[in-house]
Amino acid sequence: MAKGYWIGRVDVTEPDAYKNYVAANAKPFRKYGARFLVRAGQFQNPEGTSRSRNVVIEFPTYQDALDCWQSPEYQVAMQHRLSAATIDLVIVAGYEGPQP
């Protein structure tokens, strides 16, 4: 089964309140096997639009990625984020086909 990924672009508007979200999301992320591949860091935006932070989180399966977002634990954590940041988030299945 393909891995799952959260790909997020984030503008943090209330850094102190955002810390509460980070603390609260640790529990569901552990529960669903999340692993950060990208967490902020240096970036360039050669095309399109961007936000100030980027994140890529890998899950063991696409279903785990969906289940994490839908979990009661993450929904509680998300409440901390709603007033502290603006986010674009997609949940995608990894690609397991042929490579160039």
C-alpha positions as protocol buffer text, in pm:
chain_id: "A"
residue {
  index: 1
  type: MET
  ca { x: 0 y: 0 z: 0 }
}
residue {
  index: 2
  type: ALA
  ca { x: 124 y: 349 z: -86 }
}
residue {
  index: 3
  type: LYS
  ca { x: 246 y: 582 z: 185 }
}
residue {
  index: 4
  type: GLY
  ca { x: 38 y: 888 z: 259 }
}
residue {
  index: 5
  type: TYR
  ca { x: 152 y: 1248 z: 284 }
}
residue {
  index: 6
  type: TRP
  ca { x: 27 y: 1573 z: 421 }
}
residue {
  index: 7
  type: ILE
  ca { x: 162 y: 1866 z: 222 }
}
residue {
  index: 8
  type: GLY
  ca { x: 98 y: 2196 z: 390 }
}
residue {
  index: 9
  type: ARG
  ca { x: 179 y: 2559 z: 331 }
}
residue {
  index: 10
  type: VAL
  ca { x: 138 y: 2774 z: 641 }
}
residue {
  index: 11
  type: ASP
  ca { x: 139 y: 3138 z: 748 }
}
residue {
  index: 12
  type: VAL
  ca { x: 161 y: 3159 z: 1126 }
}
residue {
  index: 13
  type: THR
  ca { x: -19 y: 3471 z: 1247 }
}
residue {
  index: 14
  type: GLU
  ca { x: -5 y: 3408 z: 1625 }
}
residue {
  index: 15
  type: PRO
  ca { x: 325 y: 3233 z: 1712 }
}
residue {
  index: 16
  type: ASP
  ca { x: 248 y: 3183 z: 2082 }
}
residue {
  index: 17
  type: ALA
  ca { x: -93 y: 3030 z: 2011 }
}
residue {
  index: 18
  type: TYR
  ca { x: 57 y: 2815 z: 1732 }
}
residue {
  index: 19
  type: LYS
  ca { x: 282 y: 2651 z: 1993 }
}
residue {
  index: 20
  type: ASN
  ca { x: -33 y: 2508 z: 2153 }
}
residue {
  index: 21
  type: TYR
  ca { x: -123 y: 2348 z: 1819 }
}
residue {
  index: 22
  type: VAL
  ca { x: 224 y: 2197 z: 1783 }
}
residue {
  index: 23
  type: ALA
  ca { x: 203 y: 2052 z: 2134 }
}
residue {
  index: 24
  type: ALA
  ca { x: -147 y: 1911 z: 2074 }
}
residue {
  index: 25
  type: ASN
  ca { x: -75 y: 1756 z: 1734 }
}
residue {
  index: 26
  type: ALA
  ca { x: 208 y: 1539 z: 1870 }
}
residue {
  index: 27
  type: LYS
  ca { x: -35 y: 1280 z: 2011 }
}
residue {
  index: 28
  type: PRO
  ca { x: -227 y: 1205 z: 1689 }
}
residue {
  index: 29
  type: PHE
  ca { x: 92 y: 1223 z: 1483 }
}
residue {
  index: 30
  type: ARG
  ca { x: 252 y: 956 z: 1705 }
}
residue {
  index: 31
  type: LYS
  ca { x: -65 y: 746 z: 1698 }
}
residue {
  index: 32
  type: TYR
  ca { x: -75 y: 740 z: 1317 }
}
residue {
  index: 33
  type: GLY
  ca { x: 300 y: 701 z: 1256 }
}
residue {
  index: 34
  type: ALA
  ca { x: 367 y: 1050 z: 1118 }
}
residue {
  index: 35
  type: ARG
  ca { x: 721 y: 1146 z: 1025 }
}
residue {
  index: 36
  type: PHE
  ca { x: 823 y: 1499 z: 926 }
}
residue {
  index: 37
  type: LEU
  ca { x: 1015 y: 1513 z: 598 }
}
residue {
  index: 38
  type: VAL
  ca { x: 996 y: 1892 z: 571 }
}
residue {
  index: 39
  type: ARG
  ca { x: 925 y: 2122 z: 863 }
}
residue {
  index: 40
  type: ALA
  ca { x: 969 y: 2490 z: 772 }
}
residue {
  index: 41
  type: GLY
  ca { x: 1329 y: 2544 z: 663 }
}
residue {
  index: 42
  type: GLN
  ca { x: 1484 y: 2736 z: 381 }
}
residue {
  index: 43
  type: PHE
  ca { x: 1299 y: 2742 z: 49 }
}
residue {
  index: 44
  type: GLN
  ca { x: 1265 y: 2923 z: -282 }
}
residue {
  index: 45
  type: ASN
  ca { x: 939 y: 2980 z: -467 }
}
residue {
  index: 46
  type: PRO
  ca { x: 1029 y: 2995 z: -836 }
}
residue {
  index: 47
  type: GLU
  ca { x: 668 y: 2961 z: -956 }
}
residue {
  index: 48
  type: GLY
  ca { x: 320 y: 3033 z: -823 }
}
residue {
  index: 49
  type: THR
  ca { x: 237 y: 3153 z: -476 }
}
residue {
  index: 50
  type: SER
  ca { x: 374 y: 3051 z: -138 }
}
residue {
  index: 51
  type: ARG
  ca { x: 330 y: 3087 z: 234 }
}
residue {
  index: 52
  type: SER
  ca { x: 603 y: 3147 z: 491 }
}
residue {
  index: 53
  type: ARG
  ca { x: 633 y: 2781 z: 605 }
}
residue {
  index: 54
  type: ASN
  ca { x: 611 y: 2449 z: 426 }
}
residue {
  index: 55
  type: VAL
  ca { x: 560 y: 2104 z: 575 }
}
residue {
  index: 56
  type: VAL
  ca { x: 559 y: 1751 z: 437 }
}
residue {
  index: 57
  type: ILE
  ca { x: 455 y: 1475 z: 675 }
}
residue {
  index: 58
  type: GLU
  ca { x: 483 y: 1109 z: 576 }
}
residue {
  index: 59
  type: PHE
  ca { x: 246 y: 841 z: 708 }
}
residue {
  index: 60
  type: PRO
  ca { x: 285 y: 463 z: 674 }
}
residue {
  index: 61
  type: THR
  ca { x: -21 y: 451 z: 445 }
}
residue {
  index: 62
  type: TYR
  ca { x: -257 y: 689 z: 269 }
}
residue {
  index: 63
  type: GLN
  ca { x: -534 y: 562 z: 497 }
}
residue {
  index: 64
  type: ASP
  ca { x: -325 y: 653 z: 805 }
}
residue {
  index: 65
  type: ALA
  ca { x: -288 y: 1006 z: 667 }
}
residue {
  index: 66
  type: LEU
  ca { x: -664 y: 1037 z: 621 }
}
residue {
  index: 67
  type: ASP
  ca { x: -742 y: 875 z: 956 }
}
residue {
  index: 68
  type: CYS
  ca { x: -505 y: 1110 z: 1138 }
}
residue {
  index: 69
  type: TRP
  ca { x: -673 y: 1422 z: 998 }
}
residue {
  index: 70
  type: GLN
  ca { x: -1019 y: 1280 z: 1076 }
}
residue {
  index: 71
  type: SER
  ca { x: -927 y: 1160 z: 1425 }
}
residue {
  index: 72
  type: PRO
  ca { x: -1086 y: 1324 z: 1729 }
}
residue {
  index: 73
  type: GLU
  ca { x: -735 y: 1393 z: 1865 }
}
residue {
  index: 74
  type: TYR
  ca { x: -630 y: 1588 z: 1557 }
}
residue {
  index: 75
  type: GLN
  ca { x: -962 y: 1774 z: 1539 }
}
residue {
  index: 76
  type: VAL
  ca { x: -897 y: 1896 z: 1895 }
}
residue {
  index: 77
  type: ALA
  ca { x: -542 y: 1999 z: 1802 }
}
residue {
  index: 78
  type: MET
  ca { x: -668 y: 2178 z: 1492 }
}
residue {
  index: 79
  type: GLN
  ca { x: -885 y: 2405 z: 1706 }
}
residue {
  index: 80
  type: HIS
  ca { x: -564 y: 2557 z: 1843 }
}
residue {
  index: 81
  type: ARG
  ca { x: -443 y: 2627 z: 1490 }
}
residue {
  index: 82
  type: LEU
  ca { x: -754 y: 2791 z: 1346 }
}
residue {
  index: 83
  type: SER
  ca { x: -694 y: 3127 z: 1513 }
}
residue {
  index: 84
  type: ALA
  ca { x: -315 y: 3103 z: 1495 }
}
residue {
  index: 85
  type: ALA
  ca { x: -240 y: 3026 z: 1129 }
}
residue {
  index: 86
  type: THR
  ca { x: -369 y: 3012 z: 775 }
}
residue {
  index: 87
  type: ILE
  ca { x: -297 y: 2684 z: 601 }
}
residue {
  index: 88
  type: ASP
  ca { x: -337 y: 2511 z: 267 }
}
residue {
  index: 89
  type: LEU
  ca { x: -328 y: 2134 z: 320 }
}
residue {
  index: 90
  type: VAL
  ca { x: -355 y: 1842 z: 81 }
}
residue {
  index: 91
  type: ILE
  ca { x: -347 y: 1474 z: 175 }
}
residue {
  index: 92
  type: VAL
  ca { x: -204 y: 1263 z: -106 }
}
residue {
  index: 93
  type: ALA
  ca { x: -113 y: 902 z: -173 }
}
residue {
  index: 94
  type: GLY
  ca { x: 250 y: 830 z: -255 }
}
residue {
  index: 95
  type: TYR
  ca { x: 353 y: 716 z: -601 }
}
residue {
  index: 96
  type: GLU
  ca { x: 478 y: 360 z: -642 }
}
residue {
  index: 97
  type: GLY
  ca { x: 499 y: 340 z: -1022 }
}
residue {
  index: 98
  type: PRO
  ca { x: 797 y: 339 z: -1258 }
}
residue {
  index: 99
  type: GLN
  ca { x: 1060 y: 609 z: -1227 }
}
residue {
  index: 100
  type: PRO
  ca { x: 1253 y: 782 z: -1505 }
}
